[in-house]
């Protein structure tokens, strides 16, 4: 009897893993966790319990339930503590549960920039956005990734503003303050691109003559779907594209995530099938090497080699394929950067790369 039950049990467990993985992917849950712990605070430094995130290179935020401070690069690290300088706002007292966060800013005002809260009319209703004015007519439309919010885009804002670009930092369906999708799920770029389409229309209707699209993580999947599916009058003004830690192949990302979670072999393919059943997505359209978007503007692609969320192999594959796809692409890989943490490792270099790309003669108007 057990011989016959074993395959059924294995199928049940595999199916359960696939459904669980699919639900994690689709459900817009933003639970704030504080997994790190402050050990000591003295002489302008904070000591954290050793962990992967406590030891991240570069500039980060330290967040807890009632505040945040800014952290500089690691000064010392050993088996008992990681010490970092506190460069802005006092650190919390020892014993506080904290999170080391890649996004150190919460609003453009923290960067000394004025921002207007505007509403972009999308197919599902109004989506809030920050509009940071500047004298130029080339607008940057910034798109954050999955499971986070628009403050992810703020790290690039000073550079973009200095270059004279008005910046529209958008939200999309299922974000806080934005309409909920009819089924309550993320659609992984497959429908969210319509909200970007509405934002592009908003920019073009409010003085933009050209557009730069800027996407982080799943924001890249949203921008690529827009470039592939939007009407020509929306895509024609796009003169360049910037991707930070972009999601370029959903299946490869699912395999990567399944490996990190030690899910059973086969759960990735099953999760993809279940996800397609639940939201109707065609994952083939999100493999940009085999199915590049219809419009392929000059692109700056930055990715961290230490990315534990989206595999850097997808970025390397697109970089290798780009010449054959007729896609003018510049690829920059940062050895120690985690997911969407290229800026954090070296903010000055990040600003220089962005400035160089956006001021090249072919893109300066």
C-alpha positions in Angstrom: 0.0 0.0 0.0 2.8 2.4 0.9 4.4 1.8 -2.5 1.3 3.2 -4.2 0.8 6.1 -1.7 4.4 7.3 -2.1 4.0 8.8 -5.6 0.7 10.4 -4.6 2.3 11.9 -1.5 5.2 13.2 -3.6 2.8 14.7 -6.1 0.9 16.3 -3.3 4.0 17.8 -1.7 5.2 19.1 -5.1 1.9 20.6 -5.9 1.8 22.3 -2.5 5.2 23.7 -3.0 4.3 25.0 -6.4 1.1 26.6 -5.1 3.0 28.2 -2.2 5.7 29.5 -4.4 3.1 31.0 -6.8 1.2 32.6 -3.9 4.4 34.2 -2.6 5.0 35.6 -6.1 1.6 37.0 -6.6 0.3 38.3 -3.3 1.1 41.9 -2.6 2.1 41.6 1.1 4.5 44.2 2.5 5.4 42.9 5.9 8.2 44.9 7.5 10.6 42.7 9.3 13.4 43.7 11.7 15.7 40.6 11.7 18.9 42.4 12.8 19.9 43.5 16.3 21.9 46.4 17.7 24.6 45.3 20.1 26.1 48.6 21.0 26.2 52.3 20.1 29.3 54.4 20.9 31.6 57.0 19.4 29.6 57.5 16.3 29.4 53.8 15.5 26.8 51.1 15.8 27.7 47.5 16.4 25.3 45.0 14.8 25.0 41.2 15.2 26.8 39.6 12.3 24.6 38.7 9.3 24.6 38.8 5.5 22.8 42.2 5.6 24.7 43.8 8.5 27.9 43.3 6.5 26.7 44.7 3.2 29.3 47.1 1.5 28.6 50.8 1.1 25.9 53.2 2.3 22.7 51.8 3.8 19.8 52.8 6.1 19.2 51.3 9.5 15.5 51.2 10.2 13.5 50.2 13.3 9.8 50.6 14.2 10.1 54.3 15.2 12.9 55.7 13.2 15.9 55.3 10.9 19.6 56.4 10.7 22.1 56.3 7.9 25.1 53.9 7.9 28.5 54.2 6.2 30.7 51.4 5.0 31.7 48.6 7.3 34.7 49.5 9.5 35.3 46.3 11.3 33.7 42.8 11.2 34.4 39.6 13.1 32.5 36.6 14.4 30.8 38.6 17.1 29.9 42.0 15.6 29.8 44.3 12.6 30.7 47.9 13.2 29.6 50.7 10.9 29.7 54.5 11.3 26.4 56.3 11.8 26.4 59.2 9.2 22.9 60.6 9.7 20.4 60.6 12.6 21.2 58.8 15.9 21.2 55.0 16.1 18.7 53.3 18.4 19.7 51.9 21.7 21.3 48.5 22.2 18.9 45.6 21.9 16.7 47.2 19.3 15.5 45.0 16.5 16.4 46.7 13.2 16.6 46.2 9.4 19.5 47.1 7.1 17.7 48.7 4.2 19.0 49.6 0.8 16.6 52.6 0.5 17.9 55.4 2.8 15.4 58.1 1.8 11.6 58.3 2.2 10.7 61.5 0.3 12.3 63.9 -2.2 12.3 66.5 0.5 15.0 64.6 2.4 17.3 65.3 -0.6 16.5 69.0 -0.6 14.1 68.7 -3.6 10.6 70.0 -4.0 8.1 67.4 -5.1 4.5 67.7 -6.1 2.1 64.9 -5.3 0.2 64.2 -8.5 -2.4 61.7 -9.6 -1.9 59.7 -12.8 -5.2 58.5 -14.2 -4.8 54.8 -15.1 -7.3 52.2 -16.4 -8.1 51.2 -12.8 -8.2 54.7 -11.3 -5.8 57.3 -10.0 -2.3 56.3 -9.0 -0.3 58.7 -6.8 3.1 59.9 -8.0 5.9 62.3 -7.1 6.7 64.9 -9.7 10.0 66.5 -9.1 10.2 69.5 -11.5 13.3 70.6 -13.5 13.8 72.8 -16.5 14.4 70.1 -19.2 11.8 68.7 -21.5 13.1 65.1 -21.3 11.2 63.5 -18.4 12.4 60.5 -16.5 9.6 58.0 -15.5 10.8 55.9 -12.6 9.3 52.5 -11.9 10.0 50.6 -8.7 10.2 46.8 -8.2 7.9 44.2 -6.7 7.0 44.3 -3.1 8.5 47.7 -2.4 7.4 51.2 -3.0 8.3 54.4 -4.9 11.0 55.4 -2.4 13.2 52.8 -4.1 13.7 55.3 -6.9 14.9 58.2 -4.7 18.6 57.2 -4.7 18.9 58.3 -8.4 17.0 61.5 -8.0 19.8 64.0 -7.2 21.7 63.0 -10.3 18.6 63.2 -12.5 17.7 66.5 -11.1 21.2 67.9 -11.5 21.0 66.9 -15.2 17.8 69.0 -15.6 15.3 66.1 -16.0 11.8 66.4 -14.5 11.2 63.1 -12.7 7.9 61.3 -12.4 8.2 58.6 -9.7 5.1 56.5 -10.2 3.0 53.9 -8.3 1.1 51.1 -10.0 -1.8 48.8 -9.2 -1.6 47.1 -5.7 0.8 49.8 -4.4 -0.2 51.7 -1.2 -2.7 54.4 -2.3 -3.1 52.9 -5.7 -6.1 50.9 -7.0 -6.1 47.2 -6.3 -6.1 44.8 -9.3 -9.4 43.0 -9.9 -8.1 39.7 -8.6 -5.8 41.3 -5.9 -2.7 39.8 -7.4 0.5 41.2 -8.9 0.6 40.3 -12.6 4.4 40.5 -12.8 4.5 43.3 -15.4 1.8 41.7 -17.6 -0.8 44.3 -16.7 1.2 46.8 -14.6 2.7 48.1 -17.9 -0.7 49.8 -18.5 -0.1 52.0 -15.5 3.3 53.0 -16.9 1.5 53.7 -20.2 -0.8 56.1 -18.4 2.2 57.7 -16.7 4.0 58.2 -20.0 0.8 59.8 -21.3 0.7 62.0 -18.3 4.3 63.2 -18.8 3.7 63.8 -22.5 0.6 65.7 -21.7 2.4 67.9 -19.2 5.3 69.2 -21.2 7.6 66.2 -21.9 8.9 65.9 -25.4 11.1 62.9 -24.7 11.1 60.2 -22.1 13.7 58.2 -20.2 12.4 55.0 -18.6 14.1 53.9 -15.4 13.2 50.6 -13.8 14.4 48.6 -10.8 13.9 44.8 -10.6 10.3 44.1 -11.7 10.2 47.7 -12.9 12.3 46.4 -15.8 9.7 43.8 -16.6 7.1 46.5 -16.6 9.1 48.8 -18.8 9.9 46.0 -21.3 6.3 45.1 -21.5 5.4 48.7 -22.2 8.1 49.0 -24.9 6.7 45.8 -26.5 3.0 46.5 -26.3 2.2 50.2 -26.0 1.1 52.3 -28.9 3.8 53.8 -31.1 2.8 57.4 -30.0 3.8 56.4 -26.5 7.0 54.5 -27.2 8.4 56.8 -29.9 9.4 59.5 -27.4 11.4 57.0 -25.3 15.0 57.9 -26.1 16.8 55.8 -23.5 16.3 53.2 -20.8 18.0 52.6 -17.5 17.7 49.3 -15.6 19.0 48.6 -12.1 19.1 44.9 -11.1 16.5 44.2 -13.8 14.2 41.2 -14.0 14.8 40.0 -17.6 13.6 36.4 -17.5 10.8 35.3 -15.1 11.5 31.6 -15.4 15.2 32.1 -14.6 14.3 34.2 -11.6 11.9 31.5 -10.4 14.6 28.8 -10.7 17.0 31.1 -8.8 14.5 31.7 -6.0 13.5 28.1 -5.7 17.1 27.1 -5.3 17.6 29.7 -2.5 14.4 28.4 -0.8 15.5 24.8 -1.3 12.1 23.9 -2.8 11.7 20.5 -4.4 13.0 19.9 -7.9 10.2 20.6 -10.4 8.5 23.1 -8.2 9.6 26.0 -10.4 8.0 24.6 -13.5 4.8 23.7 -11.6 4.8 27.2 -10.0 5.0 28.7 -13.5 2.1 26.6 -14.7 0.0 27.5 -11.6 0.9 31.2 -12.0 -0.1 31.1 -15.6 -3.4 29.5 -14.7 -4.1 32.1 -12.0 -3.2 35.3 -13.8 -2.9 34.3 -17.5 0.7 35.4 -17.9 2.8 34.1 -20.8 6.3 33.8 -19.4 7.8 33.4 -22.8 7.1 37.1 -23.4 9.3 37.9 -20.4 12.4 36.1 -21.6 14.1 39.2 -23.2 16.9 37.3 -24.9 14.5 35.2 -27.0 11.6 37.7 -27.0 13.1 41.2 -26.9 10.7 44.1 -26.8 9.5 45.7 -30.1 11.3 49.0 -29.2 14.9 48.7 -27.9 16.3 52.2 -27.1 19.9 52.7 -25.9 20.1 51.1 -22.5 22.2 51.3 -19.4 22.0 48.0 -17.5 23.6 47.8 -14.0 23.6 44.6 -12.0 25.3 43.3 -8.9 27.2 40.0 -9.2 26.1 39.2 -5.6 22.4 39.6 -6.4 20.5 37.0 -4.3 17.0 37.8 -5.8 17.4 38.2 -9.6 20.1 36.1 -11.2 22.9 38.1 -12.7 23.2 35.4 -15.4 20.2 36.9 -17.1 21.9 40.3 -17.4 25.0 38.6 -18.8 23.0 36.7 -21.3 21.2 39.8 -22.5 24.5 41.7 -22.8 25.9 38.9 -24.9 22.8 38.7 -27.1 22.3 42.5 -27.5 24.5 43.1 -30.6 22.6 40.4 -32.5 19.3 41.9 -31.3 20.2 45.3 -32.6 20.0 46.6 -29.0 22.5 49.3 -28.1 23.2 48.3 -24.5 25.9 49.2 -22.0 26.4 46.7 -19.2 28.0 47.4 -15.9 28.4 44.6 -13.4 29.3 45.5 -9.8 31.1 42.6 -8.0 29.8 43.0 -4.4 26.3 44.4 -5.0 23.2 42.8 -3.7 19.7 43.2 -5.3 19.1 46.9 -6.2 22.1 47.8 -4.2 24.5 49.0 -7.0 24.1 52.6 -5.8 24.8 51.6 -2.2 28.1 50.0 -3.0 29.5 53.2 -4.5 27.0 56.2 -4.8 29.6 58.4 -6.6 30.4 55.8 -9.3 26.6 55.2 -9.8 26.1 58.9 -10.3 29.0 59.1 -12.7 27.7 56.1 -14.8 24.2 57.6 -15.0 25.5 61.1 -15.9 27.8 59.7 -18.6 25.0 57.6 -20.1 22.4 60.3 -20.1 24.7 63.1 -21.4 26.1 61.2 -24.4 25.6 63.2 -27.5 23.0 60.8 -28.9 20.9 61.2 -25.8 21.4 64.9 -24.9 18.6 67.0 -26.3 
